[in-house]
Amino acid sequence: MFYPKEKLLLSTAYFPPVEYMAHISVHKETLVERFENYSKQSYRNRCNILSANGKLSLIIPVKRFRGKKTPIKEKKPDYSYSWQRLHLISINSAYRSAPFFEYYFDDFRVFFERKYDYLIDLNAVILDRLLTVLKLDVNWRFTSSFMATPPPDVNDMRETIHPKPSKSQSGREFKINEYCQVFDNRHGFQPNLSIIDLLFNLGPDAGSYLKESVRMMKPE
């Protein structure tokens, strides 16, 4: 069985992957890094879903500042692109036949109808909503300063959970039990997609699934 440290430290994430939410589910407290510099091609501004054509990345375009690293707390979504409409259409197309789509879809629609000034604020309200619908009684908060070297009671996974396996720094292999997905007959089971894939397919059982996934992990 995997026994987590008391606290978890994560980067912010847009509709996070299953692994991200699974680790949150078994920690007493989660800290979300607010003072790091923005990192490209990470879950900070993207999520993966399963569409009729296979795995699909939904990416939030962000405003760029040439020649300057931008703290994540200052990174702004770029609404000159119609990414909200595109993401909403893509999610609807991918999951409208999922067993729990109608039950949860309205919980998430609001995030595509309102414009948020900062990416981290959008991700924060999404995380709050996810914890509610998953019925996970856990606490989370932003960091108050940058943690270059977290204390011993903090499990630092800011760079561990990454969409590119080559950039993952995980010391454990996170294996997800297969569950029925909408297009698994075409593409086979696709692990560690956005948490919305798990919710739309498993519904109320998603929360217990997350905890069990982490408990089966072997210690380093």
For each residue, the residues with C-beta under 8 A, 3 or more apart:
1: 215 216
2: 26 172 214 215 216 217 218 219
3: 219
4: 8 23 26 27 155 214
5: 8 27 152 153 154 155
6: 27 28 29 153 154
7: 27 28 29 30 31 153 154 155
8: 4 5 23 24 27 29 30 31 154 155 157
9: 30 31 33 143 147 150 154 155 156 157 158
10: 13 20 23 24 30 31 32 33 157 158 161
11: 32 33 36 39 42 43 44 72 158 159 161
12: 32 33 34 44 72 119 120 123 124
13: 10 16 17 20 43 44 47 123 127 161
14: 43 44 45 46 47 58 60 119 122 123 126
15: 47 58 108 126 130 194 195 196
16: 13 20 21 43 47 127 130 161 194 195
17: 13 20 21 43 47 48 161 163 192 193 194 195
18: 21 22 176 191 192 193 194 195 197 198 210 213
19: 22 23 161 174 176 192 213
20: 10 13 16 17 23 24 43 161 195
21: 16 17 18 24 25 130 134 136 195 198 210
22: 18 19 25 26 174 210 211 213 214
23: 4 8 10 19 20 26 27 155 157 161 214
24: 8 10 20 21 27 30 131 136 138 140
25: 21 22 134 136 138 207 210 211 214
26: 2 4 22 23 211 214 215
27: 4 5 6 7 8 23 24 30 138 155
28: 6 7 138 139
29: 6 7 8 138 139 140 141
30: 7 8 9 10 24 27 138 139 140 141
31: 7 8 9 10 140 141 142 143 147 154
32: 10 11 12 124 127 140 141 142 143
33: 9 10 11 12 36 72 142 143 146 147 158
34: 12 72 73 120 142 143
35: 71 72 73 143 145 146
36: 11 33 39 71 72 146 158
37: 69 70 71 72
38: 44 62 69 70 71 72 75
39: 11 36 42 44 72
40:
41: 46 163 164
42: 11 39 45 46 162 163
43: 11 13 14 16 17 20 46 47 161 162 163
44: 11 12 13 14 38 39 72 75 119 123
45: 14 42 59 60 61 62 75 77 119
46: 14 41 42 43 57 58 59 60 163
47: 13 14 15 16 17 43 57 58 193 194 196
48: 17 55 56 57 58 163 192 193 194
49: 55 56 58 90 91 94 95 193 194 196 197
50: 54 55 56 94 181 182 183 184 187 190 193 197
51: 54 55 56 90 93 94 183
52: 93 94 183 186
53: 56
54: 50 51 183 186 187 190
55: 48 49 50 51 187 190 193
56: 48 49 50 51 53 90 94
57: 46 47 48 163
58: 14 15 46 47 48 49 86 87 90 91 194
59: 45 46 83
60: 14 45 46 77 78 83 119 122
61: 45 77 78 81 83
62: 38 45 75 76 77 78 119
63: 75 76 77 78
64:
65: 68 70
66:
67:
68: 65
69: 37 38
70: 37 38 65 74 75
71: 35 36 37 38 74 75
72: 11 12 33 34 35 36 37 38 39 44 75 119 120
73: 34 35 118 120
74: 70 71 118
75: 38 44 45 62 63 70 71 72 118 119 120
76: 62 63 117 118 119
77: 45 60 61 62 63 83 115 116 118 119 122
78: 60 61 62 63 81 83
79: 83 84 115
80:
81: 61 78
82: 85 86
83: 59 60 61 77 78 79 86 87
84: 79 87 88 112 113 115
85: 82 88 89 112
86: 58 82 83 89 90
87: 58 83 84 90 91 112
88: 84 85 91 92 109 112
89: 85 86 92 93
90: 49 51 56 58 86 87 93 94
91: 49 58 87 88 94 95 105 108 196
92: 88 89 95 96 105
93: 51 52 89 90 96
94: 49 50 51 52 56 90 91 182 183
95: 49 91 92 98 101 105 182 196 197 200
96: 92 93 101
97: 101 182
98: 95 101 182 200 201
99: 200 201 203
100: 103 104 199 200 201 202 203
101: 95 96 97 98 104 105 200
102: 105
103: 100 203
104: 100 101 107 108 133 196 199 200 203
105: 91 92 95 101 102 108 109 200
106: 109 110
107: 104 110 129 133
108: 15 91 104 105 111 112 126 129 196
109: 88 105 106 112 113
110: 106 107 113 114
111: 108 114 122 125 126 129
112: 84 85 87 88 108 109
113: 84 109 110
114: 110 111
115: 77 79 84
116: 77 119 121 122 125
117: 76 121
118: 73 74 75 76 77 121 122
119: 12 14 44 45 60 62 72 75 76 77 116 122 123
120: 12 34 72 73 75 123 124 142
121: 116 117 118 124 125
122: 14 60 77 111 116 118 119 125 126
123: 12 13 14 44 119 120 126 127
124: 12 32 120 121 127 128 142
125: 111 116 121 122 128 129
126: 14 15 108 111 122 123 129 130
127: 13 16 32 123 124 130 131 140
128: 124 125 131 132
129: 107 108 111 125 126 132 133
130: 15 16 21 126 127 133 134 195
131: 24 127 128 134 136 138 140
132: 128 129 135
133: 104 107 129 130 199
134: 21 25 130 131 195 199 206 207 210
135: 132 204 207
136: 21 24 25 131 207 210
137:
138: 24 25 27 28 29 30 131
139: 28 29 30
140: 24 29 30 31 32 127 131
141: 29 30 31 32
142: 31 32 33 34 120 124
143: 9 31 32 33 34 35 146 147
144:
145: 35
146: 33 35 36 143
147: 9 31 33 143 150 154 156
148:
149:
150: 9 147 154 156
151: 154
152: 5
153: 5 6 7
154: 5 6 7 8 9 31 147 150 151
155: 4 5 7 8 9 23 27
156: 9 147 150 160
157: 8 9 10 23 160 161 170
158: 9 10 11 33 36
159: 11 162 167 169
160: 156 157 168 169 170 171
161: 10 11 13 16 17 19 20 23 43 157 168 170
162: 42 43 159 165 167 168 169
163: 17 41 42 43 46 48 57
164: 41 167 168
165: 162 168
166:
167: 159 162 164
168: 160 161 162 164 165
169: 159 160 162
170: 157 160 161 173 174
171: 160 220
172: 2 217 218 219 220
173: 170 217 218
174: 19 22 170 192 213 217
175: 191 213 216 217
176: 18 19 191 192 213
177: 209 212 213
178: 189 191
179: 189 198 201 202 209
180: 184 201
181: 50 184 189 190 197 201
182: 50 94 95 97 98 200 201
183: 50 51 52 54 94 186 187
184: 50 180 181 187 188 189 190
185:
186: 52 54 183
187: 50 54 55 183 184 190
188: 184
189: 178 179 181 184
190: 50 54 55 181 184 187 193 197
191: 18 175 176 178
192: 17 18 19 48 174 176
193: 17 18 47 48 49 50 55 190 197 198
194: 15 16 17 18 47 48 49 58 197
195: 15 16 17 18 20 21 130 134 198 199 206
196: 15 47 49 91 95 104 108 199 200
197: 18 49 50 95 181 190 193 194 200 201
198: 18 21 179 193 195 201 202 206 209 210
199: 100 104 133 134 195 196 202 203 206
200: 95 98 99 100 101 104 105 182 196 197 203
201: 98 99 100 179 180 181 182 197 198
202: 100 179 198 199 205 206 209
203: 99 100 103 104 199 200 206
204: 135 207
205: 202 208 209
206: 134 195 198 199 202 203 209 210
207: 25 134 135 136 204 210 211
208: 205 211 212
209: 177 179 198 202 205 206 212 213
210: 18 21 22 25 134 136 198 206 207 213 214
211: 22 25 26 207 208 214 215
212: 177 208 209 215 216
213: 18 19 22 174 175 176 177 209 210 216 217
214: 2 4 22 23 25 26 210 211 217
215: 1 2 26 211 212
216: 1 2 175 212 213
217: 2 172 173 174 175 213 214
218: 2 172 173
219: 2 3 172
220: 171 172
